[in-house]
Amino acid sequence: MAGSSALINVMISAAEKAGKGLIRDFGEIEHLQVSRKSLGDFVSTADRRSESILIQELSKSRPGFSFLVEESGEIINSDKNNRWIIDPLDGTTNFLHGVPHFAISIALESNGEIVAGLIFNPVTDELYWAEKGKGAFLNQRRLRVSGRRHLDEALLATGTPFGSRGDAKRFVNLIEKIMPITAGLRRFGAAALDLAYVAAGRYEGYFEMSLQPWDVAAGAILVKEAGGYISDFNGEKDFLKTGDVIVGNEPIFLELTKLICPRIPKT
């Protein structure tokens, strides 16, 4: 892609190759639903196939780098200072139900810092990417967070707890505080794309609990490079560890932290 670095080009190539496989598998979902085959097993296979392609392609270009991947967990290779953090299929439930809102998420962590990120929706062919100090982009268009400054005009995104995941009671309390004072609240079921949409100015803010590092890593650098802010629910920068995130442009981020955090974080 014009203007992107060698590192980003490596990530794009891997994501596009894995994306072709997901599109092919996604096309089979409708047939599986009709024939009542095991959808869960099929999606797990699609997930693993995408993961295998990503690991193989990234390893070719950056041999020795370690991995943290949703399906396989941590893979420690010779280079422990550089680690790919990957979600091969973010939005698995959407994929399972034939909803075309899912993505591949790739981030590179170097010496404990996220230095590059990519989020790719193969259905829409929207490819979000960012590199530390070089800005955030949607395909070849530079991204900036929204300029809206007040919660009553802000469109926010979130993710709802389900099953045993997350603190449902705390989430309901947050919703009761936040929903009446905003322009709207969306739940589309793919955390990586929620973060990308904040970077693109489509949402003014986003919050969610109990996420995994591969849900957040790539989106975090996208938001930062687009001029946004991100913290955990304690107002700190440990969101990869805690799994709780607050994201937004500066004024919306600060308003959300007043509602969610025990104190306002440093920006």
C-alpha positions as CSV (number, residue, x, y, z in Angstrom):
1,M,0.0,0.0,0.0
2,A,1.4,3.4,-1.0
3,G,3.0,5.3,1.9
4,S,3.1,2.3,4.3
5,S,6.3,0.9,5.8
6,A,7.8,-2.5,5.2
7,L,6.4,-3.6,8.5
8,I,2.9,-2.5,7.7
9,N,3.2,-4.1,4.3
10,V,4.1,-7.4,5.9
11,M,1.0,-7.2,8.1
12,I,-1.3,-6.2,5.2
13,S,-0.1,-9.1,3.1
14,A,-0.8,-11.6,5.9
15,A,-4.2,-10.1,6.7
16,E,-5.3,-10.1,3.1
17,K,-4.3,-13.8,2.6
18,A,-6.1,-14.9,5.8
19,G,-9.1,-12.7,4.8
20,K,-9.6,-14.6,1.5
21,G,-10.0,-17.7,3.5
22,L,-12.5,-16.2,5.9
23,I,-14.6,-14.8,3.0
24,R,-14.6,-18.3,1.5
25,D,-15.6,-19.9,4.8
26,F,-18.2,-17.1,5.5
27,G,-19.8,-18.0,2.2
28,E,-20.4,-21.5,3.5
29,I,-22.3,-20.4,6.6
30,E,-25.7,-20.1,4.9
31,H,-25.4,-23.6,3.5
32,L,-24.4,-25.0,6.9
33,Q,-27.4,-23.3,8.6
34,V,-29.8,-24.8,6.1
35,S,-28.3,-28.3,6.4
36,R,-28.1,-28.1,10.2
37,K,-24.5,-29.2,10.4
38,S,-22.3,-28.3,13.3
39,L,-21.8,-24.5,12.9
40,G,-19.7,-24.2,16.0
41,D,-17.1,-26.8,14.8
42,F,-17.0,-25.1,11.4
43,V,-16.4,-21.7,12.8
44,S,-13.6,-23.1,15.0
45,T,-12.0,-24.6,12.0
46,A,-12.2,-21.2,10.1
47,D,-10.7,-19.5,13.1
48,R,-7.8,-21.9,13.3
49,R,-7.2,-21.8,9.6
50,S,-7.0,-18.0,9.6
51,E,-4.7,-18.2,12.6
52,S,-2.4,-20.7,10.9
53,I,-2.1,-18.5,7.8
54,L,-1.3,-15.4,9.9
55,I,1.4,-17.2,11.9
56,Q,2.9,-18.7,8.8
57,E,3.0,-15.5,6.8
58,L,4.3,-13.3,9.6
59,S,6.9,-15.8,10.6
60,K,8.2,-15.8,7.0
61,S,8.9,-12.1,7.1
62,R,9.9,-11.7,10.7
63,P,11.4,-15.1,11.8
64,G,11.9,-15.5,15.5
65,F,9.2,-13.1,16.6
66,S,7.0,-14.5,19.4
67,F,3.2,-14.7,19.3
68,L,0.1,-14.2,21.5
69,V,-2.8,-15.6,19.7
70,E,-6.4,-16.2,20.7
71,E,-6.6,-19.9,19.7
72,S,-3.0,-21.1,20.4
73,G,-2.2,-18.8,23.3
74,E,1.4,-17.7,23.8
75,I,4.1,-19.0,21.4
76,I,7.6,-18.1,22.6
77,N,10.2,-18.0,19.9
78,S,13.8,-16.8,19.9
79,D,12.9,-13.1,19.9
80,K,11.0,-12.5,23.1
81,N,11.2,-8.7,22.8
82,N,9.0,-8.6,19.7
83,R,5.6,-10.3,19.9
84,W,2.7,-10.4,17.4
85,I,-0.7,-10.2,19.2
86,I,-3.4,-11.7,16.9
87,D,-7.1,-12.3,16.8
88,P,-7.7,-14.3,13.6
89,L,-11.4,-13.8,13.8
90,D,-12.8,-11.0,16.0
91,G,-16.6,-11.2,15.9
92,T,-16.9,-14.9,15.9
93,T,-20.6,-14.9,16.9
94,N,-21.4,-12.5,14.1
95,F,-19.5,-14.8,11.7
96,L,-21.4,-17.8,13.1
97,H,-24.8,-16.2,12.4
98,G,-23.9,-14.9,8.9
99,V,-23.6,-11.3,10.0
100,P,-20.9,-9.6,7.9
101,H,-19.3,-7.7,10.7
102,F,-16.0,-9.3,11.8
103,A,-12.3,-8.7,11.4
104,I,-8.7,-9.8,11.6
105,S,-6.7,-8.0,14.2
106,I,-2.8,-7.9,14.2
107,A,-0.6,-5.8,16.6
108,L,3.1,-5.8,17.1
109,E,4.4,-5.4,20.6
110,S,8.1,-4.4,20.9
111,N,9.7,-4.3,24.3
112,G,6.3,-4.1,26.0
113,E,4.9,-1.3,23.8
114,I,2.4,-1.6,20.9
115,V,4.2,-0.1,17.9
116,A,2.0,-1.1,15.0
117,G,-1.6,-2.3,14.5
118,L,-3.9,-3.5,11.7
119,I,-7.6,-4.3,11.6
120,F,-9.1,-5.8,8.5
121,N,-12.7,-6.4,7.6
122,P,-12.5,-8.7,4.6
123,V,-16.2,-8.3,3.8
124,T,-16.1,-4.5,3.4
125,D,-12.4,-4.5,2.3
126,E,-11.8,-1.8,5.0
127,L,-8.2,-2.0,6.2
128,Y,-7.3,0.1,9.2
129,W,-3.6,0.4,10.1
130,A,-1.3,2.5,12.2
131,E,2.3,2.7,13.2
132,K,3.8,4.6,16.2
133,G,4.4,8.2,15.3
134,K,3.2,7.8,11.7
135,G,-0.6,8.3,12.0
136,A,-3.6,6.1,11.5
137,F,-5.2,5.2,8.2
138,L,-8.2,3.6,6.6
139,N,-6.8,2.1,3.4
140,Q,-4.9,5.2,2.2
141,R,-7.0,7.9,3.9
142,R,-5.6,9.5,7.1
143,L,-7.8,9.1,10.1
144,R,-8.7,11.6,12.9
145,V,-11.1,11.0,15.8
146,S,-14.4,12.9,15.8
147,G,-14.6,16.5,16.8
148,R,-17.8,16.3,18.7
149,R,-17.3,17.5,22.2
150,H,-20.4,16.7,24.2
151,L,-22.0,13.5,25.4
152,D,-25.5,14.5,24.3
153,E,-24.3,14.5,20.7
154,A,-22.0,11.5,21.0
155,L,-22.5,8.1,19.5
156,L,-20.9,5.5,21.7
157,A,-20.2,1.8,21.3
158,T,-19.9,-1.0,23.9
159,G,-20.0,-4.7,24.4
160,T,-22.4,-6.6,26.6
161,P,-21.4,-9.3,29.1
162,F,-22.7,-12.7,28.2
163,G,-22.6,-16.1,29.9
164,S,-20.1,-16.0,32.8
165,R,-18.0,-13.3,31.0
166,G,-17.9,-9.9,32.7
167,D,-19.7,-8.2,35.5
168,A,-23.3,-8.0,34.3
169,K,-24.5,-6.0,37.3
170,R,-21.8,-3.4,36.9
171,F,-22.4,-3.1,33.2
172,V,-26.1,-2.5,33.8
173,N,-25.3,0.3,36.3
174,L,-23.0,1.9,33.7
175,I,-25.6,1.7,31.0
176,E,-28.2,3.3,33.3
177,K,-25.8,6.3,33.8
178,I,-24.5,6.6,30.3
179,M,-27.3,5.8,27.9
180,P,-29.8,8.6,28.9
181,I,-27.2,11.4,28.3
182,T,-25.8,10.3,24.9
183,A,-27.0,10.4,21.3
184,G,-27.0,6.7,21.1
185,L,-25.3,3.4,22.2
186,R,-24.3,0.6,19.8
187,R,-23.3,-3.0,20.3
188,F,-22.1,-4.6,17.1
189,G,-20.1,-7.5,18.6
190,A,-16.5,-6.9,17.3
191,A,-14.3,-5.0,19.7
192,A,-11.5,-4.5,17.2
193,L,-13.9,-2.8,14.8
194,D,-15.4,-0.7,17.6
195,L,-11.9,0.7,18.3
196,A,-11.3,1.2,14.6
197,Y,-14.6,3.1,14.3
198,V,-13.5,5.5,17.1
199,A,-10.2,6.1,15.2
200,A,-12.2,6.8,12.1
201,G,-14.5,9.3,13.8
202,R,-17.6,7.1,13.4
203,Y,-18.0,6.8,17.1
204,E,-17.1,9.4,19.7
205,G,-16.3,6.8,22.3
206,Y,-16.3,3.2,23.4
207,F,-16.1,1.3,26.7
208,E,-16.1,-2.4,27.5
209,M,-15.1,-4.9,30.2
210,S,-13.4,-8.2,30.3
211,L,-11.6,-8.1,26.9
212,Q,-8.5,-10.0,26.0
213,P,-5.2,-8.4,24.7
214,W,-5.9,-9.5,21.1
215,D,-9.2,-7.7,21.2
216,V,-7.6,-4.4,22.1
217,A,-3.9,-4.2,21.1
218,A,-4.3,-3.2,17.4
219,G,-7.2,-0.8,18.0
220,A,-5.4,0.9,20.8
221,I,-2.6,2.2,18.6
222,L,-5.1,3.1,15.9
223,V,-7.0,5.3,18.4
224,K,-3.8,6.9,19.7
225,E,-2.4,7.7,16.3
226,A,-5.8,9.2,15.3
227,G,-5.6,11.6,18.2
228,G,-7.7,9.7,20.7
229,Y,-7.3,8.5,24.2
230,I,-7.5,5.1,26.0
231,S,-7.3,3.9,29.6
232,D,-8.6,1.1,31.7
233,F,-11.4,1.5,34.3
234,N,-8.9,2.6,36.9
235,G,-7.7,5.5,34.7
236,E,-4.4,3.7,34.1
237,K,-2.8,2.4,30.9
238,D,-3.0,-1.3,31.9
239,F,-6.0,-2.1,29.7
240,L,-4.1,-5.0,28.0
241,K,-3.9,-6.6,31.5
242,T,-7.2,-5.6,33.0
243,G,-9.3,-6.1,29.9
244,D,-11.4,-3.0,30.8
245,V,-11.2,-0.1,28.3
246,I,-12.5,3.5,27.9
247,V,-11.8,5.1,24.6
248,G,-12.7,8.4,22.9
249,N,-11.7,11.7,21.6
250,E,-10.4,14.0,24.3
251,P,-13.6,15.6,25.6
252,I,-15.7,12.5,25.4
253,F,-13.0,10.4,26.9
254,L,-12.8,12.7,29.9
255,E,-16.6,12.7,30.3
256,L,-16.7,8.9,30.2
257,T,-13.9,8.6,32.8
258,K,-15.8,10.9,35.1
259,L,-18.7,8.4,34.9
260,I,-16.7,5.2,35.0
261,C,-13.4,5.8,36.8
262,P,-12.9,6.6,40.5
263,R,-10.6,9.4,39.3
264,I,-9.8,11.1,36.0
265,P,-6.7,9.7,34.4
266,K,-3.8,11.7,33.2
267,T,-3.9,12.3,29.5
